[in-house]
Amino acid sequence: MNKRRIIAILIAFILTIAATAMWSAATVERDGDPDVNVLEDSGSDAGVVDQKKDGNKIVKVLAAPFKAFGRLFGHKDKNKPQRMTEKDAERFASVGVSRVEDSFTADARKATISGTARQHLDAGRDFLLEGRLNEAITELSTAASLDPNLTEAHNLLGVAYDKKGFADKAKESYERAVKVEPENAETLNNLGFSLYQRGNYRAAVDRLKRAVKLAPTDERILNNLGLALCRLGKFDDAYKSFARAGGPLTGNLNIARMLERFGREDDAIKYYEAARQIDPNNSFALKRLADLYQRVGKVAESESARAALASRLSGTLAATER
């Protein structure tokens, strides 16, 4: 067996595993909101707003199953301290802020602060990025006290409180930020997402709809709105929001995955089939259809979906060998 064929078989094997890894990883215990994890596995942004818009969405979608595959099997050094990546920093992003890069340690920065609201904000933001939540809360609280109109301080304080699990305090901070700047889409998004995480879905939808009006093309806000609408059972409206964010294919896949989470398998099948109509070779949709049809007792349909998936993978193998 020549080297090219060995490589082709290996690629086909990885694609086969990756087709299931996205689903499997969503069922493994992971950090963060489970609904957000479901969307992010398919390349959809959700959660707090970050302003880094330079990512290639197509690459993100194609890479998602491989990222999920890695999460499924873990990292051999998962118990060792890991260097913070840009992705880690983005998880703490809330308003239009940027990380301060300097040669001082966090403690040195704290010691050299002279006491202005902006300086406390900068220090609190850095502590937040580093995951030092207690220090971040102290600095951001000081900044907000010194300048009650400093929207970023209230907003980032809300993020820090959310990370600590202090939902009520987070809500208060976000509301102060919105009161200072009522037409800021990002602060409305953060408040809406915080309400969503607490199960206050109607209030979340209200804030997120206001955010969408201010930023009608913001994918993250649209996806958050879609999640909240799903929790209210408004799946048609949720699909529209997901589709505005990522297109009809992603919209159908996201709704289908949420319906699976709610145990509505027949409805999930309808959306997976809609995704299949858009992209007949979508490996993830085919895999889920094969499993769901098997689960609801439609053996013929399950076998048809598995055959289509096998043909898709065989075509990938043939193309690789050429």
C-alpha positions as CSV (number, residue, x, y, z in Angstrom):
1,M,0.0,0.0,0.0
2,N,1.6,3.2,-1.1
3,K,2.0,6.3,1.0
4,R,-0.7,8.3,-0.8
5,R,-3.3,5.6,-0.1
6,I,-2.4,5.4,3.5
7,I,-2.8,9.1,3.9
8,A,-6.1,9.0,2.1
9,I,-7.4,6.3,4.4
10,L,-6.3,8.2,7.4
11,I,-8.0,11.4,6.2
12,A,-11.2,9.4,5.6
13,F,-11.0,7.9,9.1
14,I,-10.6,11.4,10.7
15,L,-13.5,12.7,8.7
16,T,-15.7,9.8,9.9
17,I,-14.8,10.4,13.5
18,A,-15.2,14.2,13.1
19,A,-18.7,13.8,11.7
20,T,-19.7,12.4,15.1
21,A,-17.4,14.3,17.3
22,M,-19.3,17.6,17.2
23,W,-22.4,15.8,18.6
24,S,-20.5,13.7,21.1
25,A,-18.5,16.7,22.5
26,A,-21.7,18.5,23.1
27,T,-22.8,15.7,25.5
28,V,-19.5,15.7,27.4
29,E,-19.2,18.0,30.5
30,R,-17.7,21.2,29.4
31,D,-17.2,24.7,30.8
32,G,-19.6,27.5,29.8
33,D,-23.2,27.6,28.9
34,P,-24.3,24.3,27.3
35,D,-26.5,26.0,24.7
36,V,-23.7,28.3,23.7
37,N,-21.3,25.3,23.4
38,V,-23.8,23.7,21.0
39,L,-23.7,26.7,18.7
40,E,-20.0,27.3,18.9
41,D,-19.3,23.7,17.9
42,S,-20.9,24.6,14.5
43,G,-18.9,27.8,14.2
44,S,-21.6,30.2,15.5
45,D,-20.6,32.9,18.0
46,A,-22.7,33.3,21.1
47,G,-22.4,34.7,24.6
48,V,-20.9,38.1,25.5
49,V,-19.9,40.3,22.7
50,D,-16.4,40.7,21.4
51,Q,-15.3,43.0,18.7
52,K,-12.8,40.8,17.0
53,K,-14.4,40.4,13.6
54,D,-11.3,39.3,11.7
55,G,-11.9,35.6,11.9
56,N,-12.7,33.6,8.8
57,K,-16.2,32.1,9.4
58,I,-15.8,29.4,6.7
59,V,-12.6,28.2,8.3
60,K,-14.2,28.3,11.7
61,V,-17.1,26.1,10.5
62,L,-14.7,23.6,8.8
63,A,-12.5,23.5,11.9
64,A,-15.3,23.1,14.4
65,P,-15.6,19.2,14.2
66,F,-11.8,18.9,14.7
67,K,-11.9,21.3,17.7
68,A,-14.8,19.2,19.1
69,F,-12.8,16.0,18.5
70,G,-10.0,17.5,20.5
71,R,-12.3,18.5,23.3
72,L,-13.8,15.0,23.3
73,F,-10.5,13.2,24.0
74,G,-9.0,16.1,26.0
75,H,-5.4,17.2,26.3
76,K,-2.8,15.1,27.9
77,D,-1.5,18.1,29.8
78,K,-4.9,19.3,30.9
79,N,-3.9,19.5,34.5
80,K,-0.9,21.6,33.8
81,P,-1.0,25.4,33.7
82,Q,-1.7,26.4,30.1
83,R,-0.7,29.6,28.4
84,M,-3.6,32.0,27.9
85,T,-4.6,32.2,24.2
86,E,-6.4,34.9,22.3
87,K,-9.5,32.7,22.5
88,D,-9.2,32.7,26.3
89,A,-9.0,36.5,26.2
90,E,-12.1,36.8,24.0
91,R,-14.2,34.8,26.5
92,F,-13.8,37.8,28.9
93,A,-14.5,40.5,26.2
94,S,-17.6,42.5,26.8
95,V,-17.4,46.1,25.5
96,G,-15.1,47.7,23.0
97,V,-11.9,47.2,25.0
98,S,-8.4,45.9,24.2
99,R,-5.9,44.1,26.3
100,V,-3.0,46.2,27.6
101,E,0.3,44.6,26.9
102,D,3.2,45.8,29.1
103,S,6.2,44.4,30.9
104,F,4.7,44.7,34.4
105,T,3.2,41.9,36.4
106,A,-0.4,42.2,37.6
107,D,0.8,43.0,41.1
108,A,3.2,45.6,39.8
109,R,0.4,47.2,37.8
110,K,-1.8,47.4,40.8
111,A,0.9,48.9,42.9
112,T,1.7,51.7,40.4
113,I,-1.9,52.8,39.9
114,S,-2.3,56.4,41.0
115,G,-6.0,56.2,41.5
116,T,-7.9,57.6,38.5
117,A,-11.0,55.8,37.3
118,R,-9.5,55.0,34.0
119,Q,-6.4,53.5,35.6
120,H,-8.5,51.3,37.9
121,L,-10.5,50.2,34.8
122,D,-7.3,49.3,32.9
123,A,-6.0,47.3,35.9
124,G,-9.4,45.6,36.4
125,R,-9.6,44.7,32.7
126,D,-6.2,43.1,32.8
127,F,-7.0,41.1,36.0
128,L,-10.2,39.9,34.3
129,L,-8.3,38.7,31.2
130,E,-5.9,36.8,33.5
131,G,-8.8,35.2,35.3
132,R,-8.1,36.9,38.6
133,L,-11.7,37.7,39.3
134,N,-11.4,38.9,42.9
135,E,-8.8,41.5,42.0
136,A,-10.8,42.4,38.8
137,I,-13.9,43.1,40.9
138,T,-12.0,45.2,43.3
139,E,-10.5,47.4,40.6
140,L,-13.6,47.7,38.5
141,S,-15.7,48.5,41.5
142,T,-13.3,51.3,42.4
143,A,-13.4,52.6,38.8
144,A,-17.2,52.6,38.8
145,S,-17.3,54.4,42.1
146,L,-14.9,57.1,41.0
147,D,-16.7,57.6,37.7
148,P,-20.3,56.3,37.8
149,N,-20.7,57.2,34.0
150,L,-17.8,54.9,33.0
151,T,-19.9,52.3,31.0
152,E,-17.0,50.0,30.5
153,A,-16.4,49.6,34.2
154,H,-20.0,48.6,35.0
155,N,-20.0,46.3,32.0
156,L,-16.8,44.5,32.8
157,L,-17.8,44.3,36.4
158,G,-20.9,42.5,35.2
159,V,-18.7,40.0,33.3
160,A,-16.6,39.4,36.4
161,Y,-19.6,38.9,38.7
162,D,-21.1,36.4,36.1
163,K,-17.8,34.5,36.1
164,K,-17.9,34.3,39.9
165,G,-21.5,33.1,39.8
166,F,-23.0,36.3,41.4
167,A,-25.9,36.6,39.0
168,D,-27.8,39.3,40.9
169,K,-24.7,41.5,41.1
170,A,-23.9,40.9,37.5
171,K,-27.5,42.0,36.5
172,E,-27.1,45.2,38.6
173,S,-23.9,46.1,36.9
174,Y,-25.2,45.5,33.4
175,E,-28.3,47.6,34.2
176,R,-26.1,50.4,35.4
177,A,-24.1,50.2,32.1
178,V,-27.3,50.3,30.1
179,K,-28.7,53.2,32.1
180,V,-25.5,55.2,31.4
181,E,-25.6,54.3,27.7
182,P,-29.0,52.9,26.8
183,E,-28.3,52.6,23.1
184,N,-25.2,50.5,23.3
185,A,-25.8,47.2,21.6
186,E,-23.0,45.4,23.4
187,T,-24.2,46.3,26.9
188,L,-27.8,45.3,26.0
189,N,-26.5,42.0,24.7
190,N,-24.5,41.3,27.9
191,L,-27.6,42.1,30.0
192,G,-29.8,40.0,27.8
193,F,-27.4,37.1,27.9
194,S,-27.1,37.3,31.7
195,L,-30.9,37.2,32.0
196,Y,-30.9,34.3,29.6
197,Q,-28.5,32.4,31.7
198,R,-30.6,33.0,34.8
199,G,-33.7,31.5,33.0
200,N,-35.4,34.9,32.5
201,Y,-36.0,34.3,28.9
202,R,-38.8,36.8,28.2
203,A,-36.7,39.7,29.6
204,A,-33.7,38.4,27.7
205,V,-35.6,38.5,24.4
206,D,-36.7,42.0,25.1
207,R,-33.1,43.3,25.7
208,L,-31.6,41.2,22.8
209,K,-34.3,42.5,20.4
210,R,-33.3,46.0,21.4
211,A,-29.7,45.1,20.8
212,V,-30.5,43.7,17.4
213,K,-32.2,46.9,16.3
214,L,-29.0,48.8,17.2
215,A,-26.7,46.2,15.6
216,P,-28.8,44.3,13.0
217,T,-25.9,42.4,11.5
218,D,-24.1,41.4,14.7
219,E,-23.9,37.6,14.6
220,R,-23.3,37.0,18.2
221,I,-26.3,39.1,19.3
222,L,-28.6,37.4,16.7
223,N,-27.5,34.0,18.0
224,N,-28.1,34.9,21.6
225,L,-31.6,36.0,20.6
226,G,-32.1,32.7,18.8
227,L,-31.1,30.8,21.9
228,A,-33.6,32.8,24.1
229,L,-36.4,32.3,21.5
230,C,-35.7,28.6,21.5
231,R,-36.2,28.5,25.3
232,L,-39.6,30.2,24.8
233,G,-40.5,27.6,22.2
234,K,-40.6,30.1,19.4
235,F,-38.5,28.0,17.0
236,D,-39.7,29.6,13.8
237,D,-38.6,33.0,15.1
238,A,-35.4,31.5,16.5
239,Y,-34.6,30.0,13.0
240,K,-34.9,33.4,11.5
241,S,-32.5,34.9,14.0
242,F,-30.0,32.0,13.5
243,A,-30.3,32.3,9.7
244,R,-29.7,36.0,9.8
245,A,-26.6,35.3,11.8
246,G,-25.0,32.5,9.8
247,G,-27.2,31.7,6.8
248,P,-30.0,29.2,6.1
249,L,-27.8,26.1,6.5
250,T,-26.4,27.1,9.8
251,G,-29.8,28.3,10.9
252,N,-31.3,24.9,10.3
253,L,-28.5,23.0,11.9
254,N,-28.6,25.2,15.0
255,I,-32.3,24.8,15.4
256,A,-32.1,21.0,14.9
257,R,-29.4,20.7,17.5
258,M,-31.4,22.7,20.0
259,L,-34.5,20.6,19.3
260,E,-32.4,17.5,20.0
261,R,-31.5,19.0,23.4
262,F,-35.1,19.4,24.2
263,G,-35.9,15.8,23.2
264,R,-38.0,16.8,20.2
265,E,-36.5,14.3,17.8
266,D,-39.2,14.4,15.0
267,D,-39.0,18.2,14.8
268,A,-35.2,18.0,14.8
269,I,-35.3,15.7,11.8
270,K,-37.4,18.2,9.9
271,Y,-34.7,20.9,10.3
272,Y,-31.8,18.4,9.5
273,E,-33.7,17.5,6.4
274,A,-34.0,21.2,5.5
275,A,-30.2,21.5,6.0
276,R,-29.7,18.4,3.8
277,Q,-31.8,20.1,1.0
278,I,-29.4,23.1,1.1
279,D,-26.3,20.9,1.3
280,P,-26.9,17.2,0.4
281,N,-23.4,16.3,1.3
282,N,-23.4,17.9,4.8
283,S,-21.7,15.1,6.9
284,F,-23.1,16.3,10.2
285,A,-26.7,16.5,9.0
286,L,-26.4,13.0,7.5
287,K,-24.9,11.6,10.6
288,R,-27.6,13.0,12.9
289,L,-30.4,12.0,10.5
290,A,-29.0,8.4,10.4
291,D,-29.0,8.3,14.2
292,L,-32.4,10.0,14.7
293,Y,-34.2,8.0,12.2
294,Q,-32.9,4.8,13.8
295,R,-34.0,6.1,17.2
296,V,-37.6,6.8,16.0
297,G,-37.9,3.5,14.3
298,K,-37.6,4.6,10.7
299,V,-35.0,2.0,9.6
300,A,-35.1,2.6,5.9
301,E,-34.6,6.3,6.2
302,S,-31.7,5.7,8.6
303,E,-30.0,3.3,6.2
304,S,-30.5,5.8,3.4
305,A,-28.8,8.6,5.4
306,R,-26.0,6.3,6.4
307,A,-25.5,5.3,2.7
308,A,-25.4,9.0,1.7
309,L,-22.8,9.6,4.5
310,A,-20.7,6.7,3.3
311,S,-20.9,7.9,-0.2
312,R,-19.8,11.4,0.9
313,L,-16.8,9.9,2.8
314,S,-15.9,7.6,-0.1
315,G,-16.0,10.6,-2.5
316,T,-13.6,12.5,-0.2
317,L,-11.3,9.4,-0.2
318,A,-11.3,9.2,-3.9
319,A,-10.6,12.9,-4.4
320,T,-7.7,12.6,-2.0
321,E,-6.2,9.6,-3.9
322,R,-6.2,11.5,-7.2
